[in-house]
Every structure is written in C-alpha cells, then in structure tokens.
Amino acid sequence: MKFVHAADLHLDSPLRGLERYEGAPVDRLRGATRAAMENLVELCVGERVDFVVLAGDLYDGDWRDYSTALFFASQLSHLRQAGIRVYWLRGNHDAQSQITKHLRLPENSFEFSSRRPQSFVLDDLGVAIHGQGFAKRAVTDDLAAKYPASIDGYFNIGVLHTCVSGRAGHEPYAPCSVETLVAKGYDYWALGHVHRREVLHRDPWVVFPGNLQGRHVRETGAKGATLVTVEDGEVADVAHQPVDVLRWARVEVDAGSCVSGDDVVDAVRAALEQALDACDGRPLAARVAISGGSRAHDQLQSNPAHWMSALRAVAIDVEPEAIWLERIELATDPAIDFSALDQRDDAVGQLVRSLREIAGDPDSIEALSDSLADLRAKLPAELRGDDDPTAAAALREAIGDVERLLVSRLLDGDSS
C-alpha cells in the first residue's frame, strides 16, 4: 500500500517580493501553486497510490471567485479517474469560518469534521484515518488530545494541522506535544502548518512534509510531498518527493577578493550558475547578498543603480527566463583591517572597543535581548522569520554588523 501526505498547498497564493523588471520570467511564475498541485496529482497517479492525505491550508484564505475551488475540484477529478481517494481537513488559512463560498467536490473527496475528531475506516486497505479540521482561524486548543484511540488490526493515521510545541515563523495553532501524538498508538502522523519539511519522530513517524511550493525567500530549497510505503502493516519507506516548479535561494557572495565592480559581477555570475544547477531544472528566484571588505566597495557605492542593472543583466544572460533576482543587497565594506581598529586612540577606536565590550559581556547581551524581545513579539508571525534575532549569537553577529557599518561610514567621512 502507498499513500501521499501533503499540506499547505495555499492555492493561488501570490509569490511575494518579486520585483518586476525587463527580462524576468514573469509567465513562469504566475500560477506556481497551481502547477505544483498538478505535479502532486501526477505524482500520485504515477506512483499508483491508494489515497492522498492533505493536512490543511489547501486555500490561502477566502476566494475572490470560484476559480480556485474549481481548479481544486478538477484536480480531485483527475485523482478520482485514477481510483485515488483524498482525505483532507482545514487549517488556519482555510478554516470553516474563513471560506464563505462552497462547491460540491467529487465523490472521492472526504473532508474531516471541523467540530470534533472524525475517523474514516478503509476496510479494503485495513486503514483508519483520524483527523479534525479548524472551525475558525485561531485554534489554540490541543486538538490531538481528543483524537480517538487507535483501532486494533488497522494501520492508523492521524491528520493534524498544528504547530506542535511551537515553530518559529508560524502561529501557535493547535499546540500539542510529540509525546501526546506518540501515545495515541497511531502508525503515522500526517501534520501540516509548518512550511519546512521536518521529521519529528520515527516509530511512529511524525512528519511535516512542508509546503508544495515556496512562496518567498524564507521558503528556500526543494518543496513537495511525502510518499509513504506500507508493507505488512508497517511503514517501509518515507520519501520526500519534490513537486515545486520554482526554487527560492539566498545567494551569498563574498566580495573580499574583488578589486572592481566587474569582478563582483563575475563572482555573482558564478554563484548564480551554481545555485541554478541545484534547482534540478526549475527556475530560480534568488536574493543576492554581496558583502565583505572589498576594494570594489567605493565603485559599487558610487553608482549602485548601474551595478544593480548589471547584475540583473547577468542573471538574464546565465539562462534567459530561468532566474529572477528577488532582491540585491549591496552590503560591502571598504577594505579595512578591522582587527586592529580597537588599538586606535580616537573616536573610531573608542567606538569599536565599546561595541566589542558589549558583545563580550553576557549581562549586556541579556539586557539587549530583553529590550528587543517585546518589540519582536509585536511583529506578525510571517515577518519574524525562522531565526530569533534576539538570541545571544544573533545579537553578537548583529553588533559585528553595526561595527562594520559605523566604522565604514566614519572612515569614509575621514577620507572625504
């Protein structure tokens, strides 16, 4: 027996942060989430799976019209023609209260109740699938705690849209513990909500498959679904299957060895070629970050518009219609020996010593972290990102960035 576990399709969700410019692959980016869904259906049919489990957030909020639901229904029809059933529930984005329009879906579609846990028993396969959808967007109860016990003699699957014990960048909906999930005695937990693939437990398997298609630069790498093979009532294989049509990447370029702006352009070209090779034939949406102390700094800063255009031209030249530069960050510094700055007997030296003293003092770092934590908590979850900038290591890195920025500006002033 085989089944596919997917989540967070976010159909018709726009890809964010993509600046339009001449030569960018606009047509290939429109409808990326739909194309990923089509790839998912093709995967299911090609693998001859017995059923599909979708763990929430099929839609990205209420529809402007019925086209989103019609597309979803058409894909379910393709699966029906192949004899594949689909079991799905609602998450925070497509909660019962969020979707005001409704369409009758094909007969192979089975939606879990949003009022209480529900079980679908597939006697022909010896499978029991348990789940509960979101009745409203913000569900803060532990839904898993009320899921039914496993059914003896059946392969039991739990379907849940959840943050589990919390995941950075995701709202704390339907929180639970891995221990609670394991204690249910199910053979596989099909989770949704977290957009990064993650295996939380084995025996039983507790899996976030990630979303089908990355939508912005914080959703990098291969995206897709999980193909599960069951033999003699036990999980024999759990494999990630990419179905995305576009890959996001952050391309870091160290300009330390570059003497001129043209050298930087050449370094970016090489980095983009490498990043594109890692996309397995898919187009690339990249944020290019150029940093480091470099002799090319003054040339880059003297005419940034020129160099931005030069870099976009390089992206087009590497492979037309294959690379979109989401953003270019010119964050180089002058070629300065930062290691010796704290020996200077002037304002620059005093500034560097003060910053390094803060970075090296745990009490100062803790105080700084506390003062920033409240501010960060007020940001929407999607703007916080996966990393905590108030953590000690992140703050020390930020202080180093501040040092380089301020010293560069001060020394630029000295030379003018």
N, C-alpha and C positions, 0 to 999 in steps of 0.2 A: 504493500500500500504506500502511496505517496500523496502528500498534500503540500500546498504552498501557503506560507504565512507572510502576509504583507500588512502594512499600516501606513497611515499618514500620506495618503495619495494627494490630498489637497488639490483636487481637480480644478483647473482654471485659475489657480493662484498665480499671480504675476511674478516673474523673476525680478527681484529688486536690485537697485543700484546700478543698472546697466545704462550708461550714458550713450546716447545716440551720436554716432559720428560716421562720416563717409567711409564706406568700405566695410563696416561692421556687419556680421552675419545676422541681420535682423530677422529674416524669414525663417532661419533655422531655430531661432529661439522662441518664436511665437508658438504657443501650444505645446511647450515642452512637457507639461504634466500629462496632457492627453496622450502624447506619443509614448511616454513611459508606461501609462496604463495599457496601451496597445501592446507594448513589448511584454508586459506582465501576462496578458492573455495569451500571447504567442508562446511564452514560456510554459504556461500551464497546459496548453494543447499539445505542444511538442513533447513534453515530459509525460503526457497522459496521466496527469494527476487525478485522484479521485474526488478531491474537493479543494476549495480555497477558503482560508480564514482571513478576514480583514478586520484588524483591531482598531478601528476608529479613525476619525478625521478623513473620511472619504472626500468631503467637500471642504471648501475654505470659507465657511460662513454661508449666509443665505444667498440664493441665486438672484441675479438681476432678471433672468428669464428662465425658461425651461430647458435651454440648450445644454446646460451642464448635466442635468438629470437624464436628458435624452441620450447624451453620449454615454453616460454610465450604463443606462439600460441596454444600449446597443452592444456594449462590451459583455454584459451579462448574457445577452442572447447568443453571442459567439460561443461562450462557455457552455450554455445550455445545449447548443447543437453538438458539442463535443461530449455531452453527458457529464459535465462537471458542475457540481453544486457549489454554492457560495454562501458562507455563513459570516454575517457581519454585524457590527454594532457601531453605535455613535460615540464620538469623543467630544471634547470641549468645543471644537470648531463646527461640528455638525450635530450638536445636541438637539434633542427633540424641540426645545424652545427656540433654537436658532433658525431652523428651516421651516419657513412658513408655507412653502409650496410643496405639493406632494404628487408623485406619479406612481402608478402601479407598476412594479418591477416584474420581470419574467418569473415563471414558476420555480426556477432553480435558485431563487434568491430567498434566504431565510434571515430575517433580522431578529436579533436578540431584544427582549423587552428592555425598556428604559425605566420600568417601575420596580422590577425585582429580578433576581437571578433566574435564568431560564436555561433549560438543558435540551439539546437536540440529540436524540439517540438514533444512531445509524446502525440498525441491526444487521444490515447486509455486510457491513465492514467491521462490526464489532467495535464501534467508536461512539463515545459520548462527548459532546462538546458543550461546555458550560460558559455562560457569559452574561453580562448586563451592560447596557449602554447608558449614556448620560442623558438624564431628563432635562438638565439645564447645563449651562456652560461651566459654571464653577461648582464642581462636585468635590467637597472636602472630606466626605466620609470614606472610611475604609470599606469599599465595596467587596473586596476579596474575602473579608471575614465572614460574610453571609453566603458565600458560594456553597453549593451542596457538596456533600462528601462524594468521593469517587465511587463509581459503580463497579463492583467486582466483576472481573471477567471481561471488561471493556478497556480499550485504550482511551484514557481520559485526557481531554484537552481543556485548559482554561483560557478564556479570551478576556483581556482586560486592558482598558486604556488608563494608564497610570504613570505617576512619576516615581513609583516605588517609594524609596526612602528619601527621594529628592535628587534632582539633576539640575545642574547649573544651566540657566537659559530657558528653563521650562517651568511653567506654573505648577505649584504643588497640588495637583488634582488627584483624587482617589488614592491618597497615600497608603502604603502598606509596607510590610517588611518581606524580605526574601524568605525569612523563616515561616511567615504565615502562608506564603504560596507553597513552599515545600511540604508543609504539614497537611495540606489538603489531600495529598496522595495522588495527585494527577501525574501523568506521564510527560506532559509538555505544557508549558505556559506560553501562550502567544500574546505578547504585550505590544502596546502602541503608545504613542505620545512623544517619546524621545527620538529625535531625528538622527542620532548616531547609532550605528549598529553596535550592539553590546550583548554578550552572553553573561548573564548574572549567575548562573548555576548550571551544573551538569548533574544528571541523575537525581532529580528530574531536570530536564532542560528548561531554563527560564530565559527567554530571548526577546530583545528588542531588535527587530530587523532593520531599523532606520527607515527614513522616508524613501519613496520611489525615485524622487528627483530633487537634487539640491536646488535651492531657490535663491541663495545669496552666498556671499563669500565666507560666511561662518558655517556653511554646509558643504565642506570640501570632500573630495575623494569619491570613490565608487558608491553609488546608491542603488538599492534594489530590494529584493525579497529573499526569503529563506525557503529553500526546498528541503522538506523533511521526508526521509525514507524510513518506513517502519517494517520490521521483519519479525515474525513470531511474537507480536505484541510488544516489541521493544524498539526504541529508536536506534536505527543502524547508522544513519548519516544525517547531519545537519549542515547544509551548504549554502553560502551566500551566492545569490545569482544577480549580477548587475543587470538592470533594465533601464537605466538612465540614458538620456540622449544628449546630455551636456555635462561636463565636469567643471567644477569650480576649484581653483587653486590660488594660494598665496605664493607668489614667486619672489623670493628674496634674492637680491643682487648686492654683493659686497663690492663697492667701487674703490676699495683701498688701493688696488694696483693700477687703477685707471689714471692716465695723465690728462686726457682730454674728454670732451663730451662725446666725440666719436667713439672713443674707447668704451664709454659707458653704453652707448647704443649697441656696440658689438657684444658686450657682456650680456645685455638684456636679450639680444637675439639668441645667443647660445642657451640661456636659461629658459626662454620660451620654447625653443625646439625640444629641450629635454622634458619640459612639463607637458607639451603636446604629445610626445611619444608615450607618456604614461597614461594618456586618455583612451587608449585602445580604439582609436579611430573616431572618437567623438570630438566635437568642437570643445574648445576651452574658453572659459570665462576666467580671467586672471586679474588679481590685484598685484601690481608690480611695486615692490618696495625697494628703493635704491638707498643704501646707507653706507656709512663708513667714512673715515677721514680720507679725503682724496684730493689730489692736485687738480682734479676736474671740477671741484666744488664751485669755484668762482665762475667758471664758464657756464655751468648749469644754472646758477642763480642769476646770472646777468640777463638771461633770456629764457626763462622757463617755458614760455609758450612754444618757442621754437623746438625745444627738446621734447616736450610732450608730443608735438605733432610728429617729430622724427621717430619717436618710439611707436606711435600708432602706425606709422607707415611701415616700420619693421614688422610689426605684428601681421599686417596685411600681406607683406612680402614673404613671410615664413611659409604661410599657406593661406591663400585667399579663402574667405568665408569659413575659416576654421578657428580664429582666435578673436576674442572680444576683450579688450582691456577695460575692465570694470572701473579701475582707478589706478592712477600712477602717483606714487608717493616719492617725491624728491626730498630725501632726508639725509643728504650727505653733510659732512662737516669739513672745514678746512684741514689740511694735512698738518695737524698739531700733535706734538708729543705730550699727550695728556698725563703720562705717568710722572712727569717732572713738574707739573703745574703747582702742586702743593708746596714746592720749595720757593716759590716766588714771594718776594717781600712787598706785595702790593695788593690792591683790591681783588684782583683775579685770584691770587694765592689764598687770600683770606676766605673768599667765596668757596673755593674748592675744598679747603680744609673744613669749613663748616658743613658742607654737604656730605663729605665723607665721614665726618664725625656722627652725623645723624644716621647715615646708612649703617654705621658700625655699632650703634647703640640700640640694643633690643627695646629698652624702655621708650626711646624716641619713636621707633618704628611702631610699637604697640599704640602709642598715643596718636600717631598719624593714622593708623588703621582705624581706630575707633572714630576719629573725626570724619573719616570718609565713608564709613560703613552706612551711616544713616542716609547720606546723600545717594549712595548706590542703591539702597533699598527702595528709594522712591522712583527709580527708573523702571519702565516696563520690562518684562522678562526678556523680550526679544532684543532689547538694547544692551542687556547686561553681558551677553556673550557667555561662553562656556567657562572662561577663566575668571578667577576672582582677583581684580586689580588691587584689592585691599589686603591680600595675603602678603606676608613678610617678604618673600622672594620677589614678588611682583613690585612691591614698593621700592625695594633696593634697586631693582632694574630701572624703575621709573626715575629714581633720584639720579642714577647714572645718565639717563637720557637728558634730564634737566641740566646736569652739569655740562654735558657736551653742547647743548643748545645755548645756554647762557654764556659759556666761555667763548664759543664761536662768535656770538654777537658782540661780546665785549672786545675781543681781539680784532674783529672786523672794524669796530669803531676806532681802535688804536691806529689801524693802518690807513684810515681814510683822512 
